[in-house]
Amino acid sequence: MPLRKHQTPVIFNTDQGAQYTGKAFTGALKDHGVQISMDGKGRCMDNIFIERLWRSVKYEKIFLEEFETVPELLSGLKEYFKFYNFERPHQSLVGNTPAEIYWGREVARKAA
């Protein structure tokens, strides 16, 4: 259904979970000309950064608020990602924000 409703991706990357390796899933991707990419078997570290991001999203936003509608949820996520990227200091970035690391401190402050 998502392939019918949304723009077809060029490539789709997943881990090797059973839901992604089955013929129904891979067949649907192949039928739409989507290139399939899978992380190496037992390579949990391949996804560690995105898993950590989603943990932060859930514990700092989703679990703390109630969203009545999908538009409210989307608005809340947009607000959170702006905070996450432009305001929230990150220990792994020595107290900088992702925007400061990517664009430099002055540019990131102007963009926020």
Sequence and secondary structure as in RCSB ss.txt:
>XXXX:A:sequence
MPLRKHQTPVIFNTDQGAQYTGKAFTGALKDHGVQISMDGKGRCMDNIFIERLWRSVKYEKIFLEEFETVPELLS
GLKEYFKFYNFERPHQSLVGNTPAEIYWGREVARKAA
>XXXX:A:secstr
 HHHHS   SEEEE   HHHHSHHHHHHHHHTT EEEE  TT GGGGHHHHHHHHHHHHHTGGGS  SSHHHHHH
HHHHHHHHHHHT  BGGGTTB HHHHHH HHHHHHH 
